[in-house]
């Protein structure tokens, strides 16, 4: 079931600022179980329980991609990157160009090795690349429905490796979306000690914009980001796929609250949920709550983060869902 949900939600395009299709799917999943609201920036929010806000759990629904900035006279599309994309991953790739009328196939072409007379193989910077949609003129591209401010995402292939691993683009942070949806479904009929807010946030990849908007409304005792743990390198220590969910103790945006980390570790131990603790890069939505709340990032390890082959262990995701539910009951 989790694999099916991951397959469905990761295939939906939605870069930062263009999350509406993802939000529609989340609303479809949530509607049979709980009421939700959509705030003015686009976050989808579910409140469970009553009283003072005890905790906010956040998972961002946006993904990295390309924003179309122009159509050249030869019909090629210029773009800018949205979110952290390694330029090496753009060269020679297939893309879906998302328009108001649907999607078009597009490619970023390469100079064949046969024609590379200077034998230079350095990374081509993104601003020297264009998307080819098969149009020979600006007029033909426009007739296909492309406009400036449309967007493109990597064409997505979904793979299950050895019955244990899922690999595809936009697991960051669609796995977090799935985790929160499953937790809501399990918690909705239970009495909770206070109000628990589950928020599916927008524009995380370009500066935690949705979470910053959320922090203007809520002042919880605890704030949790459910987001990726980039793994596995020297920086991330012994954290590994298959070892269980991860407390993301520190990253580029925050040193998370050690007291809360200890509480969560105790809850995991009590419920026999394997737990890892580690340090990684990047930042999460929880960091914007540091001036008012105890904060922590809950994660699963993901290999090859921000690429077309992001990979997680399905057992880690199962453990993360159990941990979120245990926190809501016992914190």
N, C-alpha and C positions, 0 to 999 in steps of 0.2 A: 504493500500500500504506500509506504513512504517513497519507494522508488517511483511509483506511478505519479505521485504528487510532485516529486522533484522533476520528473520528465515534463509534466504539464506546465509547471510554473517557470522553469528555466527556458522554455521555448518561446515565451512571450517577450517581445522586445520592449524595452523601457529604460532609456538612458536618463540621467539626471534631468529633471524638469519635464520629462515626457513619460511619466509613470502611469498614465491613466489606464492603459490596457492591463497592466499588472494589478492595479488597484481594483479594477472590475472583477478580476478572477478571485482576488482575496475576498471581496464583498460577497461573491457567489458562494464561496466556501463557508464564510462566517454566518451568513443570513439565517440558515436553519437553526443556529445554536444561540446566537446572541445579537443584541442591537449594536450598532456601530454609528459613528459619525465621521464626517470628513471635514477637516478644518480648512481654513482659507488658503493655506500653503499646499494642501493636498495630502497630509497625513491621514491615514485611516486609523481610528481610535476606538477601542473596546474597553469599557469599564465594567469590572466585576466586583461585587461586594459593595459595602456601604461605609460611610464615615470618612475619616481622614484618609488621605492618600498614603498608603503604606509603601507601595513600590510601583515603579514604572519599568516595564520590559519593552525594549525597542529592537526592531529588526528593520533594516532599510530595504526598500523594494527596488531602488534604482540600480543600474549597472553602468559600466564604462562603455563608451562607444564614440562615434564620430558625428559631429554636427555639420551639416552641409552649409557652406558659406558662399558658394557661387557656382555658376555654370559657365564654363569657358566656351568660346566660339566653336571649338571642335567637339562640344558635347560632353567633355569630361567634367567631373564634379570636384571642386575644391572643398576642403573640410578643415576643421580644427578638432583636436582631441578633447573629449570630455572625460575627466578622470585620469587615473594613472595608468597609461598604456606605454609599454616598452616599444620604441620605434621599430625594433627588430621584428616584432610580431605583425607588423602591418604589411610588409613586403611580400607580394605573391599570395595574397589571401582572398578568399571569397567573402562577400558581405551581402547582407540583406539591406536594401535601401528602403526605409519606411516612409511612405507618403500618406497623404490624406485618403487616398483611394485604395491603399493596399501596400504591397511590397514589390520591389524589383530586384532581380539579381544584379550584383555588381562585383567587380574585381579590382584589386590594385595590382597592376601588372609589374613585370620585372624586365630588366635588360638581360637577354639570354647570355649565358656564359660564352657562347660562340661569337658574340658581337662585342664582348667586353675586351676591347683591344688593349686597354691600359692595365688589365688584370688587377683592377682595384675592387675590393670586396667589402669596403667599409659600410657601416649602417647608413642607409639613406634616411635623412631626417624627414619627419612627417610633412613638413611644409613644402617639400619637393615632390610629394606624391599626389596622385589624383585617383578618383574612382571612375572606372570605365563601366558604363551601363549599356554599351553597344550603340550609343547614339553618335551620329556623325556631325551634329550641329547643335547649337543651343536650342533652336526651335524644335528639333526632334526630341531632345531631352525633355523640354517643357511639355511637348505633346504626350510623352509617356507619364506625365503627372508629377515630375520632380519640381520642387520649389526650394528656394533658399529657406533655411531653417527646418527642412526635413532632416532626418537623421539616418545613421546606418549602424548596424551591429554586426559583429562577426557571425557568419553563418554557423549555426550550432549543430553539432553532432553529439548525440547522447549515447554514452557507452556504459555498460555494466561490466566491470572487470573481475573475473574469477568469482562471481556471485557475491562479492563483498564490497567492491569499490564502485562508486559512481564518478564518472568523469564527463564534464561538459562545461561550457561557458556560462557564467552568471550564477554558479553555486554561491558566490559572494554577491548578495547575501540572501539568495532565495532559499537556501537551507534554513536560515534564520526565520524566514517567513513561514515555512512549513512547520518549524518547531513551535512557533507561537500559535499558529492555527490549531495544531494538535493539543497544545496545552489548554487553550481556551475551550475546546470541545470537551476535555476531561474535567475542567474546573468549574464549568458554568453552573452545574447543579449542586455545588458544594458550598457550605457556609465558610466564608473567609473572614479572617480577623482584620477588617479594614477594607479600603478600596484598593484594588489592583488594576492598573492601567496597562493595556497591551497596545502598543503603537507600532504601526507599519509606516516607517518614515520615508520621506523623499529627500532627494538631493544630498545624500550623505557623501557621495563620491567627490563632490565639489566644495566641501567645507562644512558638513554636518548641519546643513541649513534647516532641514525639517526638525531635527532635535532641538536646535536653538529656538525655533518657534514654539515647540512643545514646552520648553523650560520656562517660557513666559506665563504658561497657564498652571503648570503643576509644580508643587514643591514637596516631593515625596521624601520619606525617610531614606529610602533606598532607590537607586537608579541602576538598572542593568542594561547593557547593550548585549544583544545576542548577535554576534558577528564573527567573521572568519579569524582564524589564527594561522597566519602565514607560516608554513612549515615546509621543509625541514632543513635547517642549515645550522652553522655554528652558533648563530645568534639565539636559536630557539632551543638549544640544549638537548635534553633527552626526550622531549615531546615527540610522539610518533603517531601515525595513523593506526587505529585499532586499539589504542591505549585508553580510550574513554574521552569524554568531554574535557575541556581545558578551562581553567581559570587563567585568563589573560591578565597577568599581574602587573605588567608594565608595557608600554609601547611609546611611540613618539608623541602621543597626545596626553598621556597621564601616567602617574604612578597611582594605581587604583588603591582603594581603602583596604589596608591590611586587616583591620578588624572584621570587615565584612567578608573578606576572603577566608579568614579562619572560620567564621560562622558557616559559610557555604561548604567548606571542607568537612566540617563536623556533620552537616546535614547529609552530604554525600556518603560519608562513612557509615552513618546510622542506617541509611537506606541501601547499603551495599552497592553503591554506584561507583565504579572505578573513575578516578579523577586524576588529571594531570595539572601541573602548574607550570607556567612558562612565561617567557618574555619574547616579544616579537616587535615588528615595526608597524608603521601606519597609525591610525587613530580610530576611535569609535564614538558613537553618539553619546555614550555615558559620560564622556569627559566634560561635556558642556554643563552637567549638573553638579560639578565639583564644589561650587560655591554654596550649595544648599543641601546636598545629600551625600550619604555614603554611596560610593560608586564602584561598579565592578563590570568587567566584560566576561561574558560566558561564551565559549566557543567550541568548535570542533577543529582539529588540525586539518588544514587543506594544503596539499602539495600543488605547486605550479600556479599559485594565486595570480589573478589578473591576466590569465591567458585563456586560450581556447580549450585547455585540457585540465582545468581545475579539478582536483580529485579529492574525495572524502571517503571515509569508511562508514558504511551504513550503521554499523554497531555504535559508533561514536554519536551519531545523530539520535539513535534510540535512547542512549544514555543521557544525552542532553535534555531531551523532552522529559524524561523521568526526573531529572534534576530540577528543571524549572517548576514542575508540579510540586515536588517536595519542598522547594523554597517557599512557594505560595502557601503551603499548609503549615510550615514549621518555623518560618523566620520570625 
